[in-house]
Amino acid sequence: MKKLMLIFGVLSLLLFIKPVLGLNTSNSTITTTAVSTLSQDDQEASDESFISEAIDGIKTFYAYTGFANAQSGNILMIVIGIVFIYLGIKFDYEPLLLIPIGTGVIIGNIPFVMGNQTGIYEAGSVLNYLYFGVVKGIYPPLIFLGIGAMTDFSSLIANPKLMLLGAAAQIGVFGTFLGALYLGFNLPEAGAIGIIGGADGPTAIFLSSKLANGVNLLPDGTTVKNLIGPIAIAAYSYMALVPVIQPPLMKLLTNKKERLIKMKPPRAVSQKEKMIFPVAALLLTTFISPSALPLLGMLFFGNLLKESGRTERLAETARTKLIDIVTILLGVTVGASTQADIFITKDSMLIFGLGAISFVIATMGGLLFAKFMNLFLKNDDKINPLIGAAGVSAVPDSARVVHAEGLKADPSNYLLMHAMAPNVAGVIGSAIAAGIILSFLS
């Protein structure tokens, strides 16, 4: 056994040292040369395959980038988003709205490959989940809760007749509704578009989510168009442009004498009146327009939190943290819904045109009705017609613009508190109008 193991070991050693000693045969040399040649060919083929695969990989990567999928519409919308951000920062036009919306417009128009759960309209995407609050009308009532918690209704309580100015400004809603019908929109779509005339973004989103959501069916079986994005962008855009649109109309429809009218200071309102008002207003307005309950209910609930004196912590949360969070989500998702392939349409352009006209009509309605009211008021009780422009529900910017225009006419004429009455009345009026439209058209 030992001899066999010795012989096996020697043979193994010889086989190992054979190449070292140069004992290869000619056949083995030929074989080695052939193998070497084949290895070089395989290496060259492998290098070519690697280069080809690398090029294919780069092409595939490029196909998934925004550079490969960008369309002219995407670039246009991104520019619009940048303009929104610029207006919010440079000119302080509703920055809390325009900056989130502008950023959302950019986010929504970054080109992407469909099917990867990226876009806001793709089921299962993160943006689509956030957009759920817009589509289902969740965000607007929460915004109204915050508005109620930060609004002082004292000026309206002290001078209830100014509520008529808020009602008069709603002529813009019904004027826009008729205009949309004339341009060929069906009834639900026209109703959703009409609310732009109230200059109230949350109300516009709430109503369009119910009537023009791309889901509801008409009696003939056709599906209504999804107009939430264009309607919301139009409403918020014109709210931000209040300082640009309203002053020329004020000067056009009032003379210097009217702009110099000084109104009597509003009477002092007791805390008891402030506490009773949200409950009484909730009952009255929702009995008139039950469909507006989500908006009006949250508005007056927020105000009750503020005025009750027992829930300051809840009121503080509603008017700060909660409304800030919802504003961010609402602004970004509404902006992101403006994907170029969906937003850049003839309908969107018509909606923007109608929005501009409706805002002008609403402002004119408030101004002219204020002049009409003065025909029946005594000299001491006459109202400055400028405050009629605050009847649109762009709170509080419209009231601030009225105040600024009043100071230009007379630096000692302070109209802010007077203008807040029709301004908050406009918020209530636009919500009631939305509820009435929803009752008839849903």
Residue pairs with C-beta under 8 A, 6 or more apart in sequence:
18 24
24 32
62 68
63 113
64 113
66 74
66 110
66 111
66 112
67 111
68 111
69 111
69 112
69 113
70 111
71 111
71 340
71 341
73 109
73 340
73 341
73 344
74 109
74 110
74 111
74 340
76 340
76 344
77 105
77 108
77 109
77 338
77 339
77 340
77 343
77 344
78 105
78 106
78 109
78 110
80 102
80 105
81 101
81 102
81 103
81 104
81 105
81 106
81 109
81 335
82 102
82 106
83 102
84 98
84 99
84 101
84 102
84 105
84 335
85 98
85 99
85 102
85 103
86 102
87 93
87 98
87 240
88 94
88 95
88 97
88 98
88 99
88 102
88 240
89 95
89 99
93 240
93 241
93 243
94 236
94 239
94 240
94 397
96 327
96 331
97 201
97 236
97 239
97 240
97 327
97 331
98 236
98 240
99 331
100 327
100 328
100 330
100 331
100 332
100 335
101 233
101 236
101 331
101 332
101 334
101 335
102 335
103 331
103 332
103 335
104 331
104 332
104 333
104 334
104 335
104 336
104 337
104 338
105 335
105 336
105 338
106 335
107 127
107 332
107 335
107 336
108 119
108 120
108 127
108 335
108 336
108 337
108 338
108 339
109 338
109 339
109 340
112 118
112 119
114 122
115 122
116 122
117 123
117 124
117 125
117 128
118 125
118 127
119 125
119 127
119 128
119 339
120 127
120 128
120 130
120 131
120 333
120 336
120 337
120 339
121 128
121 131
121 337
121 339
121 342
122 128
127 333
127 336
130 329
130 332
130 333
131 333
131 336
131 337
132 138
133 139
133 326
133 329
133 330
133 333
134 205
134 209
134 228
134 232
134 330
134 333
134 334
134 337
135 209
135 213
135 228
136 209
137 205
137 206
137 209
137 210
137 294
139 202
139 205
139 326
139 329
139 330
140 202
140 203
140 205
140 206
140 209
140 294
140 295
140 330
141 202
141 206
141 294
141 295
141 297
141 298
142 298
142 322
142 323
142 326
143 202
143 323
143 326
143 327
143 330
144 202
144 295
144 296
144 298
144 299
144 302
144 431
145 298
145 299
145 301
145 302
145 318
145 322
145 323
146 302
146 318
146 319
146 322
146 323
146 326
147 299
147 302
147 323
147 395
147 427
148 278
148 298
148 299
148 300
148 301
148 302
148 303
148 304
148 305
148 306
148 318
149 302
149 303
149 305
149 306
149 315
149 316
149 318
149 319
149 323
150 302
150 306
150 319
150 323
151 302
151 303
151 306
151 395
151 424
151 427
152 420
153 274
153 277
153 278
153 281
153 303
153 424
154 266
154 269
154 274
155 162
155 266
155 417
155 418
155 420
155 421
155 424
156 162
156 163
156 420
156 421
156 424
156 425
157 269
157 273
157 274
157 277
158 266
158 267
158 268
158 269
158 421
159 266
159 418
159 421
161 373
162 383
162 387
162 418
162 421
162 422
162 425
163 421
163 422
163 425
163 428
164 369
164 373
164 425
165 366
165 369
165 370
165 373
165 387
165 388
165 390
165 391
165 421
165 422
165 425
165 426
166 366
166 391
166 393
166 421
166 422
166 423
166 424
166 425
166 426
166 427
166 428
166 429
167 391
167 425
167 429
168 365
168 366
168 368
168 369
168 370
168 388
168 391
169 198
169 362
169 363
169 365
169 366
169 369
169 388
169 391
169 392
169 393
169 422
169 426
169 429
170 197
170 198
170 362
170 365
170 391
170 426
170 429
170 430
170 433
171 197
171 361
171 362
171 365
172 197
172 198
172 199
172 358
172 359
172 360
172 361
172 362
172 363
172 365
172 392
173 194
173 195
173 196
173 197
173 198
173 358
173 362
173 430
173 433
173 437
174 194
174 197
174 433
175 194
175 197
175 357
175 358
175 361
176 193
176 194
176 195
176 196
176 197
176 354
176 355
176 357
176 358
176 361
177 190
177 191
177 193
177 194
177 197
177 437
178 190
179 354
179 357
179 358
180 189
180 190
180 193
180 194
180 350
180 354
181 187
181 190
183 350
183 354
185 193
185 347
185 350
186 218
186 224
187 441
188 211
188 212
188 216
188 218
188 224
188 441
188 442
189 211
189 212
189 224
189 225
189 227
191 207
191 211
191 437
191 438
191 440
191 441
192 204
192 207
192 208
192 210
192 211
192 212
192 227
192 231
193 212
193 227
193 231
193 351
193 354
194 358
194 437
195 203
195 204
195 207
195 208
195 231
195 235
195 430
195 433
195 434
195 437
196 204
196 231
196 234
196 235
196 238
196 351
196 354
196 355
196 358
196 359
197 355
197 358
197 359
197 361
197 362
198 204
198 362
198 392
198 393
198 426
198 429
198 430
198 433
198 434
199 235
199 238
199 239
199 242
199 359
199 362
199 392
199 393
199 394
199 398
199 426
199 430
200 235
200 239
200 393
200 394
200 426
200 427
200 430
200 431
201 232
201 235
201 236
201 239
202 295
202 330
203 295
203 393
203 430
203 431
203 434
204 231
204 232
204 234
204 235
205 228
205 231
205 232
205 235
205 330
205 334
206 294
206 295
206 434
207 434
207 437
207 438
208 227
208 228
208 231
208 232
209 228
210 438
210 442
211 224
211 437
211 438
211 441
211 442
212 224
212 225
212 226
212 227
212 228
212 231
213 224
213 226
213 228
214 223
214 224
214 225
214 226
214 228
215 223
215 224
215 226
216 223
216 224
217 223
217 224
218 224
225 347
226 342
227 347
227 351
228 334
228 337
229 334
229 337
229 338
229 342
229 343
229 348
230 338
230 343
230 347
230 348
230 351
230 352
231 351
232 334
232 337
233 334
233 335
233 338
233 343
234 351
234 352
234 354
234 355
235 355
236 334
237 352
237 355
238 245
238 355
238 356
238 359
239 394
239 397
242 392
242 394
242 397
242 398
242 401
243 397
243 401
243 404
245 356
245 359
245 360
245 363
246 363
246 389
246 398
246 401
246 402
247 401
247 405
249 360
249 363
249 364
249 367
249 389
250 259
250 363
250 367
250 386
250 389
250 402
250 405
251 405
253 364
253 367
253 368
253 371
253 385
254 367
254 371
254 385
254 386
256 409
258 371
258 374
258 384
258 385
258 386
259 384
259 385
259 386
259 405
259 406
259 409
259 410
260 409
260 410
260 413
261 382
261 383
261 384
261 385
262 384
262 410
262 413
263 382
263 383
263 384
263 387
263 415
263 418
264 380
264 381
266 417
266 418
266 421
271 307
271 309
274 307
275 304
275 307
275 308
275 309
277 303
277 307
278 300
278 301
278 303
278 304
278 307
279 300
279 304
281 300
281 428
282 296
282 297
282 300
282 301
285 292
285 296
285 300
285 428
285 431
285 432
286 292
286 293
286 296
286 297
288 432
289 296
289 431
289 432
289 435
289 436
289 439
290 435
290 439
291 434
291 435
291 436
291 438
291 439
291 442
292 431
292 432
292 434
292 435
292 436
292 438
293 435
295 431
295 434
295 435
296 428
296 431
296 432
296 435
299 427
299 428
299 431
302 315
302 318
302 319
304 311
305 311
305 314
305 315
305 318
306 312
306 315
306 319
337 343
359 392
362 391
362 392
363 389
363 391
363 392
365 388
365 391
366 388
366 389
366 390
366 391
366 392
366 422
366 426
367 385
367 386
367 388
367 389
368 388
369 388
369 391
370 383
370 384
370 385
370 386
370 387
370 388
371 385
371 388
373 383
374 382
374 383
374 385
377 383
383 418
384 406
384 413
384 415
384 418
386 402
386 405
386 406
386 415
386 419
387 402
387 415
387 418
387 419
387 421
387 422
388 422
389 398
389 401
389 402
390 398
390 399
390 401
390 402
390 419
390 420
390 422
390 423
390 426
391 398
391 422
391 423
391 425
391 426
391 429
392 398
392 423
392 426
393 423
393 426
393 427
393 429
393 430
394 423
394 426
395 423
395 424
395 426
395 427
396 420
396 423
398 419
398 423
398 426
399 416
399 419
399 420
399 423
400 416
402 415
402 416
402 419
403 414
403 415
403 416
403 419
406 413
406 414
406 415
407 413
407 414
